[in-house]
Amino acid sequence: MSPLDHQQFRKVQHKAKEAVLHSMRQQQVRSVMILPALPSSEELWQSLRLQLMVELQRLAWESRMTLLEAREFMLTQTEGLTMQEQCWLEQTHKLVSIMPRSPPDKEI
């Protein structure tokens, strides 16, 4: 693969990742805007989980890792995490410690 092909491949890959993140953000905004009344507790928990997943995806993308690699890295490496990664880990820990368990068919 020539350097130009490699550079073009990187550009296409970058655009695809940006499109996925943009699509997820739009979906999150639409789901919040469509609610006709106050959301139920289940919808609030789902929204919080979704926000943490979107943030994890952003952190994974910045670190050039897959979502699973980033999650595993942050859950196993307590030292050497960036401030953003530490914040994500603390937020996730707090949320998991207080949230009710959702049925398996309603997992995100």
Helices and strands as residue ranges (DSSP letters): H 3-34, H 41-62, H 67-76, H 83-98, G 104-106
